[in-house]
Amino acid sequence: MARRRKKKKRRGEEASKEPPYPTNEGEVLCGIVKLLGGEYVIVKCQDGEERMARIPGRMRRRVWMREGDIVLVSVWDFNPKRGDILYRYLRNEIQKLIDKGYLSPEFIEALSELI
C-alpha cells in the first residue's frame, strides 16, 4: 500500500497575496538591525526611532528573521520604545511597498549601512 505525501506550499502561491500595509496608527515599517536572541530584535523604524521588538509565538519557529529584513511593527501604547512584529516582507513584497510609496529606497540604503 502506497503512502500519501503531503503537498508542499510553494512560494509562488504565497506571493500572489497582497501584503499588509501599515494602515493603523501605531503600525510602522522597520528594518531589523540586530538579533538579540530569544524572541527580541532591535529595529530601526521609518519614523527615526530605534525600538526593541518582540517576535510573537505564532511566528517564532515558522518565520525566520535576519538582519536587514523589512518588518511591520505594532508599537505598544504604554511603552513607545517597544513593539511587536506583525509581518516579515519578502523581496517582491518590498518592491510593492516601494512602488506604492510606503517605503523609500533611501531607507533601505540607510539600513544596509547600519548592518
Biotite code that builds the C-alpha atoms (Angstrom):
import biotite.structure as struc

atoms = struc.array([
    struc.Atom([0.000, 0.000, 0.000], chain_id="A", res_id=1, res_name="MET", atom_name="CA", element="C"),
    struc.Atom([1.456, 3.356, -1.050], chain_id="A", res_id=2, res_name="ALA", atom_name="CA", element="C"),
    struc.Atom([1.736, 6.223, 1.409], chain_id="A", res_id=3, res_name="ARG", atom_name="CA", element="C"),
    struc.Atom([0.387, 9.602, 0.523], chain_id="A", res_id=4, res_name="ARG", atom_name="CA", element="C"),
    struc.Atom([2.727, 12.553, 0.655], chain_id="A", res_id=5, res_name="ARG", atom_name="CA", element="C"),
    struc.Atom([1.789, 15.952, 1.941], chain_id="A", res_id=6, res_name="LYS", atom_name="CA", element="C"),
    struc.Atom([1.599, 18.714, -0.620], chain_id="A", res_id=7, res_name="LYS", atom_name="CA", element="C"),
    struc.Atom([4.118, 21.469, -0.014], chain_id="A", res_id=8, res_name="LYS", atom_name="CA", element="C"),
    struc.Atom([3.168, 25.112, -0.316], chain_id="A", res_id=9, res_name="LYS", atom_name="CA", element="C"),
    struc.Atom([5.094, 26.946, -2.937], chain_id="A", res_id=10, res_name="ARG", atom_name="CA", element="C"),
    struc.Atom([6.351, 30.489, -2.584], chain_id="A", res_id=11, res_name="ARG", atom_name="CA", element="C"),
    struc.Atom([4.596, 31.491, -5.789], chain_id="A", res_id=12, res_name="GLY", atom_name="CA", element="C"),
    struc.Atom([1.217, 30.839, -4.203], chain_id="A", res_id=13, res_name="GLU", atom_name="CA", element="C"),
    struc.Atom([2.070, 32.922, -1.144], chain_id="A", res_id=14, res_name="GLU", atom_name="CA", element="C"),
    struc.Atom([3.500, 35.745, -3.256], chain_id="A", res_id=15, res_name="ALA", atom_name="CA", element="C"),
    struc.Atom([0.189, 36.237, -5.077], chain_id="A", res_id=16, res_name="SER", atom_name="CA", element="C"),
    struc.Atom([-1.451, 37.545, -1.878], chain_id="A", res_id=17, res_name="LYS", atom_name="CA", element="C"),
    struc.Atom([-1.421, 41.255, -1.180], chain_id="A", res_id=18, res_name="GLU", atom_name="CA", element="C"),
    struc.Atom([0.968, 42.081, 1.698], chain_id="A", res_id=19, res_name="PRO", atom_name="CA", element="C"),
    struc.Atom([-0.367, 44.005, 4.717], chain_id="A", res_id=20, res_name="PRO", atom_name="CA", element="C"),
    struc.Atom([0.297, 47.732, 4.651], chain_id="A", res_id=21, res_name="TYR", atom_name="CA", element="C"),
    struc.Atom([0.781, 49.993, 7.710], chain_id="A", res_id=22, res_name="PRO", atom_name="CA", element="C"),
    struc.Atom([-2.769, 51.337, 7.885], chain_id="A", res_id=23, res_name="THR", atom_name="CA", element="C"),
    struc.Atom([-3.476, 51.650, 11.615], chain_id="A", res_id=24, res_name="ASN", atom_name="CA", element="C"),
    struc.Atom([-1.961, 54.261, 13.865], chain_id="A", res_id=25, res_name="GLU", atom_name="CA", element="C"),
    struc.Atom([0.878, 52.641, 15.753], chain_id="A", res_id=26, res_name="GLY", atom_name="CA", element="C"),
    struc.Atom([1.996, 50.422, 12.851], chain_id="A", res_id=27, res_name="GLU", atom_name="CA", element="C"),
    struc.Atom([5.416, 51.287, 11.418], chain_id="A", res_id=28, res_name="VAL", atom_name="CA", element="C"),
    struc.Atom([7.662, 49.792, 8.747], chain_id="A", res_id=29, res_name="LEU", atom_name="CA", element="C"),
    struc.Atom([11.061, 48.908, 10.231], chain_id="A", res_id=30, res_name="CYS", atom_name="CA", element="C"),
    struc.Atom([14.272, 47.129, 9.341], chain_id="A", res_id=31, res_name="GLY", atom_name="CA", element="C"),
    struc.Atom([15.967, 44.607, 11.607], chain_id="A", res_id=32, res_name="ILE", atom_name="CA", element="C"),
    struc.Atom([19.326, 45.927, 12.822], chain_id="A", res_id=33, res_name="VAL", atom_name="CA", element="C"),
    struc.Atom([20.350, 43.299, 15.367], chain_id="A", res_id=34, res_name="LYS", atom_name="CA", element="C"),
    struc.Atom([19.088, 39.951, 16.629], chain_id="A", res_id=35, res_name="LEU", atom_name="CA", element="C"),
    struc.Atom([19.285, 39.889, 20.427], chain_id="A", res_id=36, res_name="LEU", atom_name="CA", element="C"),
    struc.Atom([18.382, 36.249, 20.946], chain_id="A", res_id=37, res_name="GLY", atom_name="CA", element="C"),
    struc.Atom([15.323, 34.577, 22.305], chain_id="A", res_id=38, res_name="GLY", atom_name="CA", element="C"),
    struc.Atom([12.407, 36.483, 20.918], chain_id="A", res_id=39, res_name="GLU", atom_name="CA", element="C"),
    struc.Atom([13.810, 40.018, 20.750], chain_id="A", res_id=40, res_name="TYR", atom_name="CA", element="C"),
    struc.Atom([15.329, 42.132, 17.955], chain_id="A", res_id=41, res_name="VAL", atom_name="CA", element="C"),
    struc.Atom([16.450, 45.749, 17.590], chain_id="A", res_id=42, res_name="ILE", atom_name="CA", element="C"),
    struc.Atom([14.690, 47.517, 14.699], chain_id="A", res_id=43, res_name="VAL", atom_name="CA", element="C"),
    struc.Atom([15.243, 50.889, 13.017], chain_id="A", res_id=44, res_name="LYS", atom_name="CA", element="C"),
    struc.Atom([11.882, 52.408, 12.156], chain_id="A", res_id=45, res_name="CYS", atom_name="CA", element="C"),
    struc.Atom([10.886, 54.817, 9.409], chain_id="A", res_id=46, res_name="GLN", atom_name="CA", element="C"),
    struc.Atom([9.873, 57.437, 11.963], chain_id="A", res_id=47, res_name="ASP", atom_name="CA", element="C"),
    struc.Atom([13.532, 57.668, 13.068], chain_id="A", res_id=48, res_name="GLY", atom_name="CA", element="C"),
    struc.Atom([13.166, 55.691, 16.299], chain_id="A", res_id=49, res_name="GLU", atom_name="CA", element="C"),
    struc.Atom([15.174, 52.628, 17.239], chain_id="A", res_id=50, res_name="GLU", atom_name="CA", element="C"),
    struc.Atom([12.996, 50.140, 19.098], chain_id="A", res_id=51, res_name="ARG", atom_name="CA", element="C"),
    struc.Atom([13.177, 46.723, 20.703], chain_id="A", res_id=52, res_name="MET", atom_name="CA", element="C"),
    struc.Atom([10.609, 44.457, 19.048], chain_id="A", res_id=53, res_name="ALA", atom_name="CA", element="C"),
    struc.Atom([9.313, 41.081, 20.102], chain_id="A", res_id=54, res_name="ARG", atom_name="CA", element="C"),
    struc.Atom([8.722, 38.147, 17.766], chain_id="A", res_id=55, res_name="ILE", atom_name="CA", element="C"),
    struc.Atom([5.354, 36.667, 18.795], chain_id="A", res_id=56, res_name="PRO", atom_name="CA", element="C"),
    struc.Atom([4.935, 32.943, 19.412], chain_id="A", res_id=57, res_name="GLY", atom_name="CA", element="C"),
    struc.Atom([2.962, 32.327, 16.215], chain_id="A", res_id=58, res_name="ARG", atom_name="CA", element="C"),
    struc.Atom([5.999, 33.449, 14.161], chain_id="A", res_id=59, res_name="MET", atom_name="CA", element="C"),
    struc.Atom([8.886, 32.277, 16.329], chain_id="A", res_id=60, res_name="ARG", atom_name="CA", element="C"),
    struc.Atom([9.738, 28.961, 14.663], chain_id="A", res_id=61, res_name="ARG", atom_name="CA", element="C"),
    struc.Atom([7.816, 29.443, 11.437], chain_id="A", res_id=62, res_name="ARG", atom_name="CA", element="C"),
    struc.Atom([9.156, 32.746, 10.104], chain_id="A", res_id=63, res_name="VAL", atom_name="CA", element="C"),
    struc.Atom([12.927, 33.159, 10.302], chain_id="A", res_id=64, res_name="TRP", atom_name="CA", element="C"),
    struc.Atom([14.263, 36.686, 10.754], chain_id="A", res_id=65, res_name="MET", atom_name="CA", element="C"),
    struc.Atom([17.627, 38.010, 9.550], chain_id="A", res_id=66, res_name="ARG", atom_name="CA", element="C"),
    struc.Atom([19.394, 41.325, 9.911], chain_id="A", res_id=67, res_name="GLU", atom_name="CA", element="C"),
    struc.Atom([18.279, 43.618, 7.109], chain_id="A", res_id=68, res_name="GLY", atom_name="CA", element="C"),
    struc.Atom([14.740, 42.206, 6.786], chain_id="A", res_id=69, res_name="ASP", atom_name="CA", element="C"),
    struc.Atom([11.878, 44.684, 6.466], chain_id="A", res_id=70, res_name="ILE", atom_name="CA", element="C"),
    struc.Atom([9.100, 44.047, 9.002], chain_id="A", res_id=71, res_name="VAL", atom_name="CA", element="C"),
    struc.Atom([5.808, 45.593, 10.063], chain_id="A", res_id=72, res_name="LEU", atom_name="CA", element="C"),
    struc.Atom([5.872, 46.529, 13.768], chain_id="A", res_id=73, res_name="VAL", atom_name="CA", element="C"),
    struc.Atom([2.961, 47.420, 16.018], chain_id="A", res_id=74, res_name="SER", atom_name="CA", element="C"),
    struc.Atom([4.195, 49.926, 18.612], chain_id="A", res_id=75, res_name="VAL", atom_name="CA", element="C"),
    struc.Atom([2.992, 49.393, 22.172], chain_id="A", res_id=76, res_name="TRP", atom_name="CA", element="C"),
    struc.Atom([0.695, 52.114, 23.528], chain_id="A", res_id=77, res_name="ASP", atom_name="CA", element="C"),
    struc.Atom([2.091, 52.045, 27.060], chain_id="A", res_id=78, res_name="PHE", atom_name="CA", element="C"),
    struc.Atom([5.793, 51.910, 26.044], chain_id="A", res_id=79, res_name="ASN", atom_name="CA", element="C"),
    struc.Atom([6.586, 53.512, 22.653], chain_id="A", res_id=80, res_name="PRO", atom_name="CA", element="C"),
    struc.Atom([10.199, 52.237, 22.735], chain_id="A", res_id=81, res_name="LYS", atom_name="CA", element="C"),
    struc.Atom([8.969, 48.658, 22.227], chain_id="A", res_id=82, res_name="ARG", atom_name="CA", element="C"),
    struc.Atom([6.655, 46.788, 19.894], chain_id="A", res_id=83, res_name="GLY", atom_name="CA", element="C"),
    struc.Atom([5.546, 43.509, 18.334], chain_id="A", res_id=84, res_name="ASP", atom_name="CA", element="C"),
    struc.Atom([6.459, 42.251, 14.874], chain_id="A", res_id=85, res_name="ILE", atom_name="CA", element="C"),
    struc.Atom([3.329, 41.620, 12.817], chain_id="A", res_id=86, res_name="LEU", atom_name="CA", element="C"),
    struc.Atom([4.740, 40.581, 9.426], chain_id="A", res_id=87, res_name="TYR", atom_name="CA", element="C"),
    struc.Atom([8.049, 39.985, 7.606], chain_id="A", res_id=88, res_name="ARG", atom_name="CA", element="C"),
    struc.Atom([8.067, 41.114, 3.981], chain_id="A", res_id=89, res_name="TYR", atom_name="CA", element="C"),
    struc.Atom([9.510, 39.043, 1.142], chain_id="A", res_id=90, res_name="LEU", atom_name="CA", element="C"),
    struc.Atom([11.654, 40.609, -1.594], chain_id="A", res_id=91, res_name="ARG", atom_name="CA", element="C"),
    struc.Atom([8.846, 41.017, -4.114], chain_id="A", res_id=92, res_name="ASN", atom_name="CA", element="C"),
    struc.Atom([6.587, 42.494, -1.411], chain_id="A", res_id=93, res_name="GLU", atom_name="CA", element="C"),
    struc.Atom([9.255, 45.081, -0.563], chain_id="A", res_id=94, res_name="ILE", atom_name="CA", element="C"),
    struc.Atom([9.183, 46.174, -4.209], chain_id="A", res_id=95, res_name="GLN", atom_name="CA", element="C"),
    struc.Atom([5.391, 46.570, -3.956], chain_id="A", res_id=96, res_name="LYS", atom_name="CA", element="C"),
    struc.Atom([5.855, 48.759, -0.855], chain_id="A", res_id=97, res_name="LEU", atom_name="CA", element="C"),
    struc.Atom([8.319, 50.963, -2.751], chain_id="A", res_id=98, res_name="ILE", atom_name="CA", element="C"),
    struc.Atom([6.001, 51.223, -5.772], chain_id="A", res_id=99, res_name="ASP", atom_name="CA", element="C"),
    struc.Atom([3.008, 52.237, -3.625], chain_id="A", res_id=100, res_name="LYS", atom_name="CA", element="C"),
    struc.Atom([5.053, 54.834, -1.706], chain_id="A", res_id=101, res_name="GLY", atom_name="CA", element="C"),
    struc.Atom([5.021, 53.224, 1.739], chain_id="A", res_id=102, res_name="TYR", atom_name="CA", element="C"),
    struc.Atom([8.790, 52.626, 1.742], chain_id="A", res_id=103, res_name="LEU", atom_name="CA", element="C"),
    struc.Atom([11.595, 54.743, 0.321], chain_id="A", res_id=104, res_name="SER", atom_name="CA", element="C"),
    struc.Atom([14.726, 53.270, -1.307], chain_id="A", res_id=105, res_name="PRO", atom_name="CA", element="C"),
    struc.Atom([16.806, 55.656, 0.838], chain_id="A", res_id=106, res_name="GLU", atom_name="CA", element="C"),
    struc.Atom([15.547, 53.901, 3.981], chain_id="A", res_id=107, res_name="PHE", atom_name="CA", element="C"),
    struc.Atom([16.762, 50.537, 2.650], chain_id="A", res_id=108, res_name="ILE", atom_name="CA", element="C"),
    struc.Atom([20.183, 52.031, 1.795], chain_id="A", res_id=109, res_name="GLU", atom_name="CA", element="C"),
    struc.Atom([20.469, 53.597, 5.261], chain_id="A", res_id=110, res_name="ALA", atom_name="CA", element="C"),
    struc.Atom([19.522, 50.273, 6.831], chain_id="A", res_id=111, res_name="LEU", atom_name="CA", element="C"),
    struc.Atom([22.213, 48.417, 4.878], chain_id="A", res_id=112, res_name="SER", atom_name="CA", element="C"),
    struc.Atom([24.801, 50.902, 6.199], chain_id="A", res_id=113, res_name="GLU", atom_name="CA", element="C"),
    struc.Atom([23.796, 50.134, 9.812], chain_id="A", res_id=114, res_name="LEU", atom_name="CA", element="C"),
    struc.Atom([24.302, 46.397, 9.413], chain_id="A", res_id=115, res_name="ILE", atom_name="CA", element="C"),
])
